[in-house]
Amino acid sequence: MNVLIKLLGTLAGMGAGIAANKALESIWSKSTGKPAPKDATNLEDSLPGVILFALAGAGVGAVIHVLTQRTTKNALVKLQETASEV
């Protein structure tokens, strides 16, 4: 059961990361009027814009990672508590 919960936590993290990336790209496009700078080697995108987008993406990714790790850990703790009650 622990493996299943860890697998679900990983899948949830991946899904949340994909959704957050899409949301970040959408917000970027609406606020700047330009598509999100996905390719850091594209010289047409400004360097500050690329760096800002990378920092925003990294920040969102870190928050999602922490939240999914904590949620998975809480689920494992609750599973162990309920297993001892049975």
ROBAGU-641722 format. One record per residue: x, y, z of N, C-alpha, C, O in turn; residue in one letter; residue number from 0. Coordinates in steps of 0.05 Angstrom, whole numbers, plus 5000, padded with zeros to 4 digits. Layout:
BEGIN
<mikol n_east="X" n_north="Y" n_up="Z" ca_east="X" ca_north="Y" ca_up="Z" c_east="X" c_north="Y" c_up="Z" o_east="X" o_north="Y" o_up="Z" residu="a" num="NUM"/>
...
This chain:
BEGIN
<mikol n_east="5017" n_north="4976" n_up="5000" ca_east="5000" ca_north="5000" ca_up="5000" c_east="5017" c_north="5025" c_up="5000" o_east="5010" o_north="5045" o_up="4988" residu="m" num="0"/>
<mikol n_east="5041" n_north="5024" n_up="5014" ca_east="5058" ca_north="5047" ca_up="5014" c_east="5068" c_north="5055" c_up="4986" o_east="5070" o_north="5078" o_up="4979" residu="n" num="1"/>
<mikol n_east="5074" n_north="5034" n_up="4970" ca_east="5083" ca_north="5039" ca_up="4943" c_east="5062" c_north="5052" c_up="4927" o_east="5067" o_north="5070" o_up="4911" residu="v" num="2"/>
<mikol n_east="5037" n_north="5044" n_up="4930" ca_east="5014" ca_north="5055" ca_up="4916" c_east="5011" c_north="5085" c_up="4923" o_east="5006" o_north="5101" o_up="4905" residu="l" num="3"/>
<mikol n_east="5013" n_north="5091" n_up="4948" ca_east="5010" ca_north="5119" ca_up="4957" c_east="5033" c_north="5136" c_up="4946" o_east="5028" o_north="5159" o_up="4937" residu="i" num="4"/>
<mikol n_east="5057" n_north="5126" n_up="4946" ca_east="5080" ca_north="5140" ca_up="4935" c_east="5077" c_north="5144" c_up="4905" o_east="5084" o_north="5166" o_up="4895" residu="k" num="5"/>
<mikol n_east="5067" n_north="5124" n_up="4892" ca_east="5062" ca_north="5126" ca_up="4863" c_east="5041" c_north="5147" c_up="4857" o_east="5044" o_north="5163" o_up="4839" residu="l" num="6"/>
<mikol n_east="5019" n_north="5147" n_up="4872" ca_east="4998" ca_north="5167" ca_up="4869" c_east="5008" c_north="5195" c_up="4874" o_east="5001" o_north="5214" o_up="4861" residu="l" num="7"/>
<mikol n_east="5025" n_north="5197" n_up="4895" ca_east="5037" ca_north="5223" ca_up="4901" c_east="5055" c_north="5234" c_up="4878" o_east="5054" o_north="5257" o_up="4872" residu="g" num="8"/>
<mikol n_east="5070" n_north="5215" n_up="4866" ca_east="5087" ca_north="5223" ca_up="4843" c_east="5070" c_north="5231" c_up="4820" o_east="5075" o_north="5252" o_up="4807" residu="t" num="9"/>
<mikol n_east="5049" n_north="5216" n_up="4814" ca_east="5031" ca_north="5223" ca_up="4792" c_east="5017" c_north="5249" c_up="4797" o_east="5013" o_north="5265" o_up="4778" residu="l" num="10"/>
<mikol n_east="5008" n_north="5254" n_up="4821" ca_east="4995" ca_north="5279" ca_up="4828" c_east="5014" c_north="5302" c_up="4825" o_east="5006" o_north="5323" o_up="4815" residu="a" num="11"/>
<mikol n_east="5039" n_north="5299" n_up="4833" ca_east="5059" ca_north="5320" ca_up="4829" c_east="5064" c_north="5326" c_up="4800" o_east="5066" o_north="5349" o_up="4793" residu="g" num="12"/>
<mikol n_east="5066" n_north="5305" n_up="4784" ca_east="5070" ca_north="5309" ca_up="4755" c_east="5046" c_north="5324" c_up="4743" o_east="5050" o_north="5342" o_up="4727" residu="m" num="13"/>
<mikol n_east="5022" n_north="5315" n_up="4750" ca_east="4998" ca_north="5328" ca_up="4739" c_east="4996" c_north="5357" c_up="4748" o_east="4989" o_north="5374" o_up="4732" residu="g" num="14"/>
<mikol n_east="5002" n_north="5362" n_up="4773" ca_east="5001" ca_north="5389" ca_up="4783" c_east="5022" c_north="5407" c_up="4770" o_east="5018" o_north="5430" o_up="4764" residu="a" num="15"/>
<mikol n_east="5045" n_north="5395" n_up="4764" ca_east="5067" ca_north="5410" ca_up="4751" c_east="5059" c_north="5417" c_up="4722" o_east="5064" o_north="5439" o_up="4713" residu="g" num="16"/>
<mikol n_east="5047" n_north="5398" n_up="4708" ca_east="5038" ca_north="5404" ca_up="4681" c_east="5017" c_north="5425" c_up="4681" o_east="5018" o_north="5444" o_up="4664" residu="i" num="17"/>
<mikol n_east="4997" n_north="5423" n_up="4699" ca_east="4976" ca_north="5443" ca_up="4700" c_east="4987" c_north="5471" c_up="4708" o_east="4979" o_north="5491" o_up="4697" residu="a" num="18"/>
<mikol n_east="5005" n_north="5471" n_up="4727" ca_east="5017" ca_north="5497" ca_up="4735" c_east="5033" c_north="5509" c_up="4713" o_east="5033" o_north="5534" o_up="4709" residu="a" num="19"/>
<mikol n_east="5047" n_north="5493" n_up="4697" ca_east="5063" ca_north="5503" ca_up="4675" c_east="5045" c_north="5516" c_up="4654" o_east="5051" o_north="5537" o_up="4643" residu="n" num="20"/>
<mikol n_east="5023" n_north="5502" n_up="4648" ca_east="5004" ca_north="5513" ca_up="4629" c_east="4992" c_north="5539" c_up="4639" o_east="4989" o_north="5558" o_up="4623" residu="k" num="21"/>
<mikol n_east="4985" n_north="5540" n_up="4665" ca_east="4975" ca_north="5565" ca_up="4676" c_east="4995" c_north="5587" c_up="4675" o_east="4988" o_north="5610" o_up="4669" residu="a" num="22"/>
<mikol n_east="5020" n_north="5581" n_up="4682" ca_east="5041" ca_north="5601" ca_up="4681" c_east="5045" c_north="5612" c_up="4653" o_east="5049" o_north="5636" o_up="4649" residu="l" num="23"/>
<mikol n_east="5045" n_north="5594" n_up="4633" ca_east="5048" ca_north="5603" ca_up="4605" c_east="5025" c_north="5621" c_up="4597" o_east="5028" o_north="5641" o_up="4583" residu="e" num="24"/>
<mikol n_east="5001" n_north="5614" n_up="4606" ca_east="4977" ca_north="5630" ca_up="4599" c_east="4979" c_north="5657" c_up="4612" o_east="4973" o_north="5678" o_up="4600" residu="s" num="25"/>
<mikol n_east="4986" n_north="5658" n_up="4638" ca_east="4989" ca_north="5683" ca_up="4652" c_east="5010" c_north="5701" c_up="4639" o_east="5007" o_north="5725" o_up="4636" residu="i" num="26"/>
<mikol n_east="5032" n_north="5688" n_up="4631" ca_east="5054" ca_north="5703" ca_up="4618" c_east="5045" c_north="5715" c_up="4592" o_east="5050" o_north="5738" o_up="4586" residu="w" num="27"/>
<mikol n_east="5031" n_north="5699" n_up="4576" ca_east="5021" ca_north="5708" ca_up="4550" c_east="5002" c_north="5731" c_up="4553" o_east="5003" o_north="5751" o_up="4538" residu="s" num="28"/>
<mikol n_east="4984" n_north="5729" n_up="4572" ca_east="4964" ca_north="5750" ca_up="4576" c_east="4976" c_north="5776" c_up="4587" o_east="4968" o_north="5798" o_up="4580" residu="k" num="29"/>
<mikol n_east="4996" n_north="5773" n_up="4605" ca_east="5007" ca_north="5797" ca_up="4617" c_east="5028" c_north="5811" c_up="4600" o_east="5031" o_north="5835" o_up="4601" residu="s" num="30"/>
<mikol n_east="5043" n_north="5796" n_up="4583" ca_east="5063" ca_north="5808" ca_up="4566" c_east="5055" c_north="5812" c_up="4537" o_east="5066" o_north="5828" o_up="4523" residu="t" num="31"/>
<mikol n_east="5034" n_north="5797" n_up="4529" ca_east="5026" ca_north="5798" ca_up="4501" c_east="5044" c_north="5781" c_up="4483" o_east="5040" o_north="5781" o_up="4458" residu="g" num="32"/>
<mikol n_east="5063" n_north="5767" n_up="4494" ca_east="5081" ca_north="5750" ca_up="4479" c_east="5080" c_north="5722" c_up="4490" o_east="5073" o_north="5717" o_up="4513" residu="k" num="33"/>
<mikol n_east="5086" n_north="5702" n_up="4473" ca_east="5086" ca_north="5674" ca_up="4483" c_east="5108" c_north="5671" c_up="4504" o_east="5128" o_north="5685" o_up="4504" residu="p" num="34"/>
<mikol n_east="5104" n_north="5651" n_up="4521" ca_east="5124" ca_north="5646" ca_up="4542" c_east="5150" c_north="5637" c_up="4529" o_east="5150" o_north="5622" o_up="4510" residu="a" num="35"/>
<mikol n_east="5173" n_north="5646" n_up="4540" ca_east="5199" ca_north="5639" ca_up="4529" c_east="5207" c_north="5611" c_up="4537" o_east="5220" o_north="5607" o_up="4557" residu="p" num="36"/>
<mikol n_east="5199" n_north="5591" n_up="4521" ca_east="5204" ca_north="5563" ca_up="4528" c_east="5233" c_north="5555" c_up="4520" o_east="5245" o_north="5537" o_up="4532" residu="k" num="37"/>
<mikol n_east="5244" n_north="5568" n_up="4500" ca_east="5271" ca_north="5562" ca_up="4490" c_east="5290" c_north="5583" c_up="4499" o_east="5289" o_north="5606" o_up="4489" residu="d" num="38"/>
<mikol n_east="5307" n_north="5577" n_up="4518" ca_east="5326" ca_north="5596" ca_up="4530" c_east="5347" c_north="5605" c_up="4509" o_east="5360" o_north="5625" o_up="4514" residu="a" num="39"/>
<mikol n_east="5351" n_north="5590" n_up="4488" ca_east="5371" ca_north="5597" ca_up="4468" c_east="5360" c_north="5615" c_up="4446" o_east="5375" o_north="5624" o_up="4429" residu="t" num="40"/>
<mikol n_east="5334" n_north="5621" n_up="4447" ca_east="5322" ca_north="5638" ca_up="4427" c_east="5330" c_north="5667" c_up="4432" o_east="5322" o_north="5678" o_up="4453" residu="n" num="41"/>
<mikol n_east="5346" n_north="5678" n_up="4415" ca_east="5357" ca_north="5705" ca_up="4419" c_east="5336" c_north="5727" c_up="4415" o_east="5341" o_north="5750" o_up="4421" residu="l" num="42"/>
<mikol n_east="5313" n_north="5720" n_up="4404" ca_east="5292" ca_north="5740" ca_up="4401" c_east="5278" c_north="5747" c_up="4427" o_east="5267" o_north="5769" o_up="4430" residu="e" num="43"/>
<mikol n_east="5279" n_north="5729" n_up="4447" ca_east="5268" ca_north="5735" ca_up="4473" c_east="5289" c_north="5749" c_up="4490" o_east="5312" o_north="5743" o_up="4489" residu="d" num="44"/>
<mikol n_east="5279" n_north="5769" n_up="4505" ca_east="5298" ca_north="5785" ca_up="4521" c_east="5309" c_north="5767" c_up="4544" o_east="5295" o_north="5750" o_up="4555" residu="s" num="45"/>
<mikol n_east="5334" n_north="5772" n_up="4551" ca_east="5346" ca_north="5756" ca_up="4573" c_east="5332" c_north="5760" c_up="4599" o_east="5327" o_north="5741" o_up="4613" residu="l" num="46"/>
<mikol n_east="5325" n_north="5785" n_up="4607" ca_east="5310" ca_north="5788" ca_up="4632" c_east="5284" c_north="5773" c_up="4633" o_east="5275" o_north="5762" o_up="4653" residu="p" num="47"/>
<mikol n_east="5270" n_north="5773" n_up="4610" ca_east="5245" ca_north="5758" ca_up="4608" c_east="5248" c_north="5728" c_up="4611" o_east="5233" o_north="5715" o_up="4625" residu="g" num="48"/>
<mikol n_east="5269" n_north="5718" n_up="4598" ca_east="5275" ca_north="5689" ca_up="4600" c_east="5282" c_north="5682" c_up="4629" o_east="5273" o_north="5661" o_up="4640" residu="v" num="49"/>
<mikol n_east="5298" n_north="5698" n_up="4642" ca_east="5306" ca_north="5693" ca_up="4669" c_east="5282" c_north="5695" c_up="4688" o_east="5279" o_north="5678" o_up="4706" residu="i" num="50"/>
<mikol n_east="5266" n_north="5715" n_up="4684" ca_east="5242" ca_north="5718" ca_up="4701" c_east="5223" c_north="5694" c_up="4698" o_east="5212" o_north="5685" o_up="4718" residu="l" num="51"/>
<mikol n_east="5219" n_north="5685" n_up="4674" ca_east="5201" ca_north="5662" ca_up="4669" c_east="5213" c_north="5637" c_up="4682" o_east="5199" o_north="5621" o_up="4693" residu="f" num="52"/>
<mikol n_east="5240" n_north="5634" n_up="4679" ca_east="5253" ca_north="5611" ca_up="4691" c_east="5250" c_north="5611" c_up="4722" o_east="5245" o_north="5590" o_up="4734" residu="a" num="53"/>
<mikol n_east="5254" n_north="5634" n_up="4734" ca_east="5251" ca_north="5637" ca_up="4763" c_east="5223" c_north="5631" c_up="4772" o_east="5218" o_north="5618" o_up="4792" residu="l" num="54"/>
<mikol n_east="5203" n_north="5642" n_up="4757" ca_east="5175" ca_north="5637" ca_up="4764" c_east="5169" c_north="5607" c_up="4762" o_east="5155" o_north="5596" o_up="4779" residu="a" num="55"/>
<mikol n_east="5178" n_north="5595" n_up="4741" ca_east="5173" ca_north="5566" ca_up="4737" c_east="5187" c_north="5549" c_up="4759" o_east="5175" o_north="5530" o_up="4769" residu="g" num="56"/>
<mikol n_east="5211" n_north="5557" n_up="4766" ca_east="5225" ca_north="5542" ca_up="4788" c_east="5211" c_north="5546" c_up="4814" o_east="5209" o_north="5527" o_up="4830" residu="a" num="57"/>
<mikol n_east="5201" n_north="5570" n_up="4820" ca_east="5187" ca_north="5575" ca_up="4845" c_east="5161" c_north="5559" c_up="4846" o_east="5155" o_north="5547" o_up="4867" residu="g" num="58"/>
<mikol n_east="5146" n_north="5559" n_up="4825" ca_east="5121" ca_north="5543" ca_up="4824" c_east="5127" c_north="5514" c_up="4827" o_east="5113" o_north="5499" o_up="4842" residu="v" num="59"/>
<mikol n_east="5148" n_north="5504" n_up="4814" ca_east="5156" ca_north="5476" ca_up="4816" c_east="5164" c_north="5468" c_up="4844" o_east="5157" o_north="5446" o_up="4853" residu="g" num="60"/>
<mikol n_east="5178" n_north="5486" n_up="4858" ca_east="5187" ca_north="5480" ca_up="4885" c_east="5163" c_north="5479" c_up="4904" o_east="5162" o_north="5461" o_up="4921" residu="a" num="61"/>
<mikol n_east="5144" n_north="5497" n_up="4900" ca_east="5120" ca_north="5497" ca_up="4917" c_east="5104" c_north="5471" c_up="4913" o_east="5095" o_north="5458" o_up="4932" residu="v" num="62"/>
<mikol n_east="5101" n_north="5463" n_up="4888" ca_east="5086" ca_north="5439" ca_up="4881" c_east="5100" c_north="5415" c_up="4893" o_east="5087" o_north="5397" o_up="4904" residu="i" num="63"/>
<mikol n_east="5127" n_north="5414" n_up="4891" ca_east="5142" ca_north="5392" ca_up="4902" c_east="5138" c_north="5389" c_up="4932" o_east="5133" o_north="5367" o_up="4942" residu="h" num="64"/>
<mikol n_east="5140" n_north="5411" n_up="4946" ca_east="5136" ca_north="5411" ca_up="4975" c_east="5108" c_north="5402" c_up="4983" o_east="5104" o_north="5385" o_up="5000" residu="v" num="65"/>
<mikol n_east="5088" n_north="5412" n_up="4969" ca_east="5060" ca_north="5405" ca_up="4976" c_east="5055" c_north="5376" c_up="4970" o_east="5041" o_north="5363" o_up="4986" residu="l" num="66"/>
<mikol n_east="5064" n_north="5366" n_up="4948" ca_east="5059" ca_north="5337" ca_up="4942" c_east="5074" c_north="5319" c_up="4961" o_east="5064" o_north="5298" o_up="4968" residu="t" num="67"/>
<mikol n_east="5099" n_north="5327" n_up="4968" ca_east="5114" ca_north="5310" ca_up="4987" c_east="5101" c_north="5310" c_up="5014" o_east="5099" o_north="5288" o_up="5026" residu="q" num="68"/>
<mikol n_east="5092" n_north="5332" n_up="5023" ca_east="5078" ca_north="5333" ca_up="5050" c_east="5052" c_north="5318" c_up="5049" o_east="5045" o_north="5305" o_up="5068" residu="r" num="69"/>
<mikol n_east="5037" n_north="5321" n_up="5027" ca_east="5012" ca_north="5307" ca_up="5025" c_east="5016" c_north="5277" c_up="5025" o_east="5002" o_north="5262" o_up="5038" residu="t" num="70"/>
<mikol n_east="5036" n_north="5268" n_up="5010" ca_east="5043" ca_north="5239" ca_up="5010" c_east="5051" c_north="5230" c_up="5037" o_east="5043" o_north="5208" o_up="5046" residu="t" num="71"/>
<mikol n_east="5068" n_north="5245" n_up="5051" ca_east="5077" ca_north="5237" ca_up="5077" c_east="5054" c_north="5236" c_up="5097" o_east="5052" o_north="5217" o_up="5113" residu="k" num="72"/>
<mikol n_east="5035" n_north="5255" n_up="5096" ca_east="5012" ca_north="5254" ca_up="5113" c_east="4995" c_north="5230" c_up="5107" o_east="4984" o_north="5217" o_up="5126" residu="n" num="73"/>
<mikol n_east="4992" n_north="5223" n_up="5082" ca_east="4976" ca_north="5199" ca_up="5075" c_east="4989" c_north="5174" c_up="5085" o_east="4975" o_north="5156" o_up="5095" residu="a" num="74"/>
<mikol n_east="5015" n_north="5172" n_up="5084" ca_east="5029" ca_north="5149" ca_up="5095" c_east="5027" c_north="5147" c_up="5125" o_east="5023" o_north="5125" o_up="5136" residu="l" num="75"/>
<mikol n_east="5028" n_north="5170" n_up="5139" ca_east="5025" ca_north="5170" ca_up="5168" c_east="4997" c_north="5161" c_up="5175" o_east="4994" o_north="5145" o_up="5194" residu="v" num="76"/>
<mikol n_east="4977" n_north="5171" n_up="5162" ca_east="4949" ca_north="5164" ca_up="5168" c_east="4945" c_north="5134" c_up="5162" o_east="4930" o_north="5121" o_up="5177" residu="k" num="77"/>
<mikol n_east="4957" n_north="5124" n_up="5141" ca_east="4955" ca_north="5096" ca_up="5134" c_east="4967" c_north="5079" c_up="5156" o_east="4955" o_north="5058" o_up="5164" residu="l" num="78"/>
<mikol n_east="4989" n_north="5087" n_up="5167" ca_east="5002" ca_north="5072" ca_up="5188" c_east="4986" c_north="5073" c_up="5214" o_east="4984" o_north="5053" o_up="5229" residu="q" num="79"/>
<mikol n_east="4973" n_north="5096" n_up="5219" ca_east="4956" ca_north="5099" ca_up="5243" c_east="4932" c_north="5082" c_up="5241" o_east="4924" o_north="5069" o_up="5261" residu="e" num="80"/>
<mikol n_east="4919" n_north="5081" n_up="5218" ca_east="4895" ca_north="5065" ca_up="5215" c_east="4902" c_north="5035" c_up="5214" o_east="4885" o_north="5019" o_up="5222" residu="t" num="81"/>
<mikol n_east="4925" n_north="5029" n_up="5204" ca_east="4933" ca_north="5000" ca_up="5204" c_east="4937" c_north="4989" c_up="5232" o_east="4931" o_north="4966" o_up="5237" residu="a" num="82"/>
<mikol n_east="4946" n_north="5006" n_up="5250" ca_east="4950" ca_north="4997" ca_up="5277" c_east="4924" c_north="4994" c_up="5292" o_east="4922" o_north="4980" o_up="5312" residu="s" num="83"/>
<mikol n_east="4903" n_north="5009" n_up="5283" ca_east="4877" ca_north="5007" ca_up="5296" c_east="4862" c_north="4982" c_up="5288" o_east="4845" o_north="4973" o_up="5303" residu="e" num="84"/>
<mikol n_east="4868" n_north="4971" n_up="5265" ca_east="4853" ca_north="4948" ca_up="5255" c_east="4862" c_north="4923" c_up="5268" o_east="4851" o_north="4902" o_up="5262" residu="v" num="85"/>
